[in-house]
């Protein structure tokens, strides 16, 4: 994956309360997907964002929840949240 570090207006999630830092990534080349046991491969871009949060509660705010999909892309966005705590 190549790193897509963005700042300013395009990085709206990075300025939310409770978000300390973030980095966006885009896949390069072929993407393998599995849906209901069916596996397929195609050349496509898959975007991933990783946030460093002040606390796990940051993902529960209405502002954070509103970032999941936008405009005509909303039906194509799959969202998964995993909170990992330091050990």
Buried (B, 14 or more C-beta within 10 A) or exposed (E): EEEBEBEEEEBBBBEBEBBEEBBBBEBEEEEEEEEEEEEEEEEEEEEEBEBEBEEEEBBEEEBBEEBEEEEEEEEEEEEEEEEEEEE
